Each structure stands twice: as structure tokens, then as C-alpha cells.
Amino acid sequence: MSRTVVVLGGGISGLAASYHLSRAPYPPKVVLVEGSERLGGWIRSVRGRDGAIFELGPRGIRPAGALGARTLLMSLGEEVSELGLDSEVLPVRGDHPAAQNRFLYVGGVLHALPTGLSHCLTLKVASLAMDSLCRGVFAGNSRELSIRSCFPSLFQAEQTHRSILLGLLLGAGRSPQLDSALIRQARAERWSQWSLRGGLEMLPQALETHLTSRGVSVLKGHPVSGLSLQAEGRWKVSVGDSSLEADHVISAIPASVLSKLLPTEAAPLACALSTITAVSVAVVNLQYRGARLPVQGFGHLVPSSEDPGILGIVYDSVAFPEQDGSSPDLRVTVMMGGSWLQTLEASGCVLSQELFQQQAQEAAATQLGLKKPPSYCLVHLHKNCIPQYTLGHWQKLESARQFLTAQRLPLTLAGASYEGVAVNDCIESGRQAAVSVLGTEPHS
């Protein structure tokens, strides 16, 4: 009889896990359970009145390294062209301003990285860069985060070059490479990132269609209320008023959420997972009629010393003008979070859309000279969306692995809570979870 694997969470990690499970030579029965009414998690694309695309979450995927190549294979490679995304890809090639130019906003001025701050002391550059990087990627505090866990390639580079700054500039060396026509094209044209014509949400939407066609049961609007172990070692997954039985569970929901669902037998694991917290980020999409940017690039980051609330601004129209819609209006996204937002949340202050819009418009006016009111604005507060890999994070993961192994629990962890918050990291965690369950690499 075929095994049943229940995947908790229909974000990109859970979708990737279900995808790779479904492609095994002898696939198990797969049930994907999502608490909300849509799949894709934080990946969400909204079409504006004029057809412009606004990304409420991630807006591009990096093709570099083994992880980037695997995502390209899954999404756009020849062997999975049934996802139907081949003609939708929007690459940012290496000679494009969005690939070449990134900025830091320091002292009221935009500085190009890495050379624009060469007049500063090296230690100051490294400190500002790490502070901004931690804020830009994790919306977190560089003094509280573990560089080893947050940026493993930087950690390796620091071990190799004895300098985080050199690590930032030189990287950690080449990764093993996969191959396909599209991967070769991405390498030849030195893509820095890619998106899809209708927005990145086209990827989870295509995956949902693909999974359904392969017989995966997709349950949306079904929050899981508990997990219990049966006498024969199977899981009982409580979903509303009913339940599912599973030989194995892959959890792709946040660690802190999973910790509340685990049975008493897994109390040590629940305790460790409950300490992996997350921070909120406000995303404000702004559209300006007839406006121009003072610089051309991907966007800029803002150190905490410059503004405790603004993490950075992405210049969406520069990287993906194809998503501007019928009127060539300028699109930018202001990312807000950090200590400012944490203080607001802790104080019980009303987090209104008007507050975030006002702060975002002021930042766009001050930092980019966009003084006129925007023609269109979208405000979204993503509660607890970015896990924080604080000091000692890797020890938590190690103790979790040891507990799962020692207790022989048929549970595999995946998702952004553990080893990377980028889209590629999440997809890879789903793939590795599937490989772990299957005991072998899936293939078509």
C-alpha cells in the first residue's frame, strides 16, 4: 500500500516539497494542507488598474549557484516545461543597471556599492554594509543575528579571507553547477535575477496546477489544529472537525506555529522551535506619474543609523519595465520594519495603512526626490514574515535534528524558519525534505 505524506503549508517550500514528492518514480500519496484560501505564502502579485504588476513579497529570483540553477530547472527547465512558464520569464541581464548598481543611503546621499563608499574607513564600510544587509534581507539587527546561519556563504568567505568585507566583495567561491539550455543562457548573459511577466505568483499558481494534474490532494482553507502520534507510529493530523492519517509529515509552516501543534512526546522539539521568532515587515508599493529616479539600479538599502524604520527602497520599474502596465508610470516599493516597527507593535499603537503610506511617501520624497503624491499606492503589513536566525540558531537546528533522529519521529522540517529565507533557499528546503522522505533523488 502506498505511503501517505502530508505536507503542512502551501507556501513555496511546501509546494516544492509536494512537487518533488509527486515526481518520484513510485510517488507516495501526497496531501498538501494550507490554512489560508490561497497558495504561495509570502509570494503574492497584484495587478493594478493599468495592468501594472505590484509584488507584495519577493520580486525576483537569483539564478546563481546550485540553488538558483535548481529553481530554474524546476520552473523553466526543459524537463518541466509543463509548468508553462518558459515564455513568461523576464531576466535581468548582467549589463543591465539593475544588475550592476545597488546603493546605500548614507548621510542623506545615495552611494553606489561597493566603490561609492571607498572614502570611508574600511571598518565603517563593513559595519554599514552588514547592518544594511541584515536589515535588507532579514529586517533584523546585525548585532543579534548569527552571520553563520543568516549568510552561510559570507561566513565561509570570512573563514577563507579572514574578512567579512572581503567576503562581501569576493564571495565564497563557485558552487557545483547543474545544466540546461536556460541555465547556460542565464550564465552566458550573467543574469542577476529573473521574474515572470505576470509577477512571481505565477510560479506557485503553475505549481498548484501541476500538482493537481499529478494527483496531489490540495486542501486550502484548512488550518491544522494539532498533531498526535498513533500507536502504530503514524500521525493523526487534526484539520478542523476532521483528521488525516499520515505515515510522514513534512512541516513547511513557521517553526513557532509548528511548536504549538506538536504532541507532548515532542515537547523538547517544540521548546526549541518556539524560540525561532519572526519579525513583521510593511511593504508599500508606490506608483508615480511621469516621475524619474535620480539613479538607475536595483534599489538602495538604508542603515539603521540613517532611519530606524525604512529598510530600503526597490526600483521596480528599472529591473522589470515590462511590468509597468499600459502607462509607463514609475513603480517603487518601500520596505519598512526594524526596531521602529517592533517598538510600534510592542506599544500597542494602531498600525494604520495611513501611517505606513505617510512614512513611505516621506522616504521616497527625501531619499529619491519623488515629491509629488503617488498616483497609486498599496500598503500591506506582513505579520511575522521573516524568521530571525539569532545567535545560537545553528545549535537549535542541530538539537532539533538529533531529537528527530533519536525519537525516530516521521517528521521533516522545511521552510524559511531554518536555513535561508530567500525563494531559492525555501525551494531547496522543500526539495531536500522530499529527498529525505523518499530516500532517493526524485526524477521525471
N, C-alpha and C positions, 0 to 999 in steps of 0.2 A: 504494500500500500504506500502511496506517495506521502512523503512528509509534508506537513503544513508549516509554513513560515509566515508569521505575522510581523509586518513592518509598521512600527509606530511613527507617524509623522510624514506628511506629504510634502515637505519642503524638498529642495533639490537633493539632499542627502538620501532621504527615504525613497525618492523617485529613482535615483541612481542605483541604490541597493536593489530595488524591485526590478529594475531594468536588467541588471547583471544576473540576478537570480533567474529571470524569465528566459535568459538566453543560454542557460546551461543545456548540455546535451540531453539530460533527463531532469527537467526542472521540477522543483517541488511545487506544491500548491502555494501560491503567494496571495496574501491578503494585505492590502495597504490601507491603513486606518488613519484618517485625518480628522481632527476635531472641528476645523472650520469648513466653510462651504466651498473652498477653492484650494487647488494645489499650487505649489510654487514657493510657499513660505514668504520670505522677505523679497523674493524676486517678483516685482509687480510693475507692469507698464500700463499707463493710462493714455488714451488718445484724446487730445484737446479738440476744441471746436473747429479749428482749421486743419485738422489732421496731424498736427504735431504730436510727437511721442514724448511723454514725460515718464522718466524712471523714478519710482518711489524707493527703490532699493539699489542693488548693484546695476551698473550701466554698461559694463564692458568686461570681457574675459580675456585674461592674458594667455597667449599661446605658447609661451616659453617653457622650456624644460619638459620633463617626462609627464608631469601632471597636466600641463597645458596641451601637450600632444594627445594625451588620453581623452581629454574633453573634446578636442577637435574630432578625434576618431568616433567618439560616441555620438556627437551632434551632427557632424558633417562628413565623416569619412565614407568611402565608397561602400564599405560593407554594411553600413546602417543608413544608406540613403533613403530608406523607407520612412525616416523621420520627416523627409520632405523639406529640409531646411537649406539645402545646398545653394539655391538661388537667392536666399534671403540674407546671406552673410554680408556684413559691412565691415571690411578690415580697415584698420588704421596702420598704414604702411610706415616703414622706418624713416622715410624722408618727409613725413607729414609733421607740421608744427605740434600737433597733439602728441606725437611720439617723441619729439625732440625737446620740447620745452615744458618744464614744470617750475613753479615759482614758490618762494616763501615770502609771506608778507611780514616784513620786519621794519620797525621804525617808520611806519606809515608809507613804506615803499615796497614794490614788488621786486624781488631779487631772483634772477634766473638761477636754477640749480644745475650742476654743483659749483660753477665758476663764479656766479654773481656775488658770492659772499667771501671771495678769496682775500679781501682786505681785512676780514675779521680774524681773530685768533683761532687756531685750529680747534682747540677745546670748545670754544664758543660755538663754532660751526657744528661740531659733533653733538653738542648738547642741544642746540636748537633743532638740528635735523632729527635726532632721536625723539625729542619732545613732540615735534610736529608729526613724525611718522607714527608714534604711538597714538596720537590724537586722531590722525587721518585714517588709520586702519582699525584701531580698537576703541576710539573715542575715550581713551584711558589715560592714566597718569604714568609717565615713564618711570617714576620713582617707585611705583607699586607693582608694575608689570614685570614678568620674567622674560628677558630677552631670549633666553634659551627656548622657552615654549612659544613665545609670540613670533619670533623671527629666527627659526632654526638655521636657515641658510646664513643669516648675519652672524649668528652665534658661531657657526663653523668657520666663517670667514675671519671672525675675530680671533678664533683659536689658531687659524693659519697665519694671518697677517699681524696678529697682536694689536689690532687697532679696529675699533668699530667703524671709524671714519673710512679707513682703507677698505673695510668690508663693504660699506655702503657704496664705494666707488668701484671696487673690483669684483664684488660678488664672491660666491663660494665655489666657483668652477663650473664646468659643464655637467649636465645631468645625462644619464643614459637616454637615448632618443628612440622613439618609435617612428614608423614611417607610413606615409600615404601621400597621394598626389597633393592633397591640400596642405599637409604638414610641410612638404617640400616647398610649396608655394609660399606658405607663411614664413618659412626660413629664408627663402630667396628674397622675398620682399621685406623681410625684417619687421613683420607685424608687431606692433607693441600691444595691441588688443583688438578685439572684434566684438561686434554686436549683431543684432538681427534687425531687418528693416522695420518690423512692427514692434520692436522692443524685445528685451531679453526674455519676457514672459512667454514668447513664442516657444522657447525651449521646454519649460515644464508642460506647456499645453500639448506640444508634439509628443513628449514622453507619455503623457496620460493617454493620448490616442493610441500610441504604440503598445502600451501595457495592456490596455483593454483588448486590443486585437490579439494579444498573446495569451489571453485567458486569465490575466491578473484581476482579482476582485478589488475594486477601488471603492472604499466606503468614505464618503465625505459627510461632514456634519455629524460625526460620531466621536465625541470626546471619550477617551479611555478613562475609566474611574478607578481601576485597580488591577493589579496582577497578583495571582496566587498560584502556588505550586500544588499540583495534584500528586497523589500517591505514586503514580507511575512515572513521575518526573516530567510531565507535560505542564504547560502553562494554561491557566484559565485567565483569559483576558476579558475583563468586565467592560462592556461598551453599552452605556445607558441601561436599559432594562434587560438586555440580553448579554450573551457572552460568546466568546470564540475559544476554541481549543487550539493550541499550537505546540508543535514539537520544539520550535525555536522562535525566539523573539529577537528582532533587530530593533533597537530603540534609536530613532533619529529625532527624538524630541529633546528639548533642553535638559541638561543634567539635573537642574534643580526641580524641574517638573517630574522627571522620572523618579527622583528620590522620594516623592510623595506617593508614588504608585506601588513601590516595592513592598513585598511581604516582610513580616518580622524576621524571617530567616535570613534576609539580606540586609539587616539593619546596619552592619558595618559599611557596606557599599553605599547605602542610602545616605549615611552620615558624610562620607567622603564627597559624594555627588552634590549634596546640598550646599557645600561650600564653594562650588563653582558658580559664582554670581554673574550677572549681566547688567549692562547699562543701557539707558534709553538714548535714542537719537531723534532729533526733529529734522525732517527733510522738507525744505521749502523750494519748490520749483517756481521759477520766475521767468516770464516772457516779456521782452521789451520791443516795442515797435520802432523800427528804424534806428536802433542803437548799435554802437560799435564798441568793441573792447579795446583797452589801451595796449594790450599784448595779445599774442596768439600762442596758445598752448593747451595742455590738458586741463590745467587749473592751478590753484595755489592752496597751500596749507598755511595755517595760522598758529604760531606757537602760543602756548598758554599765557606767556608773559605779555603778549600783544592784545589778546582778547580771550578771556576765560570761557566764553560761550560759543564763539564761532570756531569750528574745526577747520573749515576750508570752503572754497567755492570751486565747483566744477564748471568748465566752459563747454556745455553740452553741444552747442552749435558748431564749435570748432572741430571736435572729433567726429561728430555724426551729423553733418549738414543735411543728409538725406532724410533725417527725421524732423526737419523744421516745419514740414507741412506746406500748405499752398502759399502762405505768406512767409517770406524769408525773415521772420522775426527772430531776435536773439534769445536763445534759451540758456539759462544758467541755473545751477542748483546750489543752494546754500545749505551746508551741513552744520547742525548745531547740537551741542552736547557738553561733555566735560563737566568740570566742577560747578559751573554756573547752573546747569540743568539739574545736577544732583542736589544742589542746595535748594533749588526751587521745589523739587519733588519732596525733599525731606521737610520743608517748611509747610507743606500743605497748600501752597499757593495754587490758584486756579490757572492751569496751563491752557490758556485760550489760544485759538488759531490766530486771533488778532495780535497777541503778544509775539508769537513766533514770526508772523508776517512782518510786523514792525521792525523787529530786530534784524531780520534777513534783508529787508529793503535798506535799512541803515548801513548794513555791512556792504551791500552791493554798491551803494552810493559812495561810501567812504573809500572802499578798497578798489573799486573798479570804475568809479566816476559815473555810475548809472543813476543819475539824479532824478530823472522823470519817473513817475509812478509806473509800475508794470501794467501791461495790457491784460495779463492773465497770471493767476497765482494759485498754487496748490500747496496746502500745508498738511503734513502727516507726522504725527508723533508715534514712533515705533517703540513701544514699551519693552524694555529688557531684551533688546535685539542683538546686542554684541556681547558675547561671553568675555569675561576678563581672566586672562591667564596670569594670575598674580604669582608672586614669589612662592616657590614650592609646588607649582602646578604639576610639573612632571612627576613629582613624588606621589601626588594624588592619583595620577593615571596609573602609575606602577602598582600602587596598593590596590586599586580597583581591578587591574588585570590579575594580580595574584589571588585576590578573593574569588573572582570568577573561575579561575583555573582550579583552585583548591576545592571549591564547593561544587565544581562541575555544573555550574548553572548554564542552561541553554539560552544564554543572553549575550548579545553582541552590541557594543556601543558604537554609534556613528553620529556624525553631525558636527556642528560648529563648536560645541562645548569642549572639544578635546584637543584636536591637533591642527587647527587652522580655520579661519573664518571666511577666507576668500571662496568664491564659487568653485574654483578648481579643487581646493582643499576638501570642500564638502562633498563634491562628486567623487573624489578619490576615497574619502572615508566610507562612502556608500559602497563603492566597488570592493574595497578591502573587506568590508563586513560580509558582502556576498561571497567572496572567495573563502573567507573563514568558515562560513556556514556550509558551503559546497565542498570544501576541502580540495578544490582544484580551480584553475582559472576557467571562467565561462567563455564560450565562443559560439559563433553563429553556426 
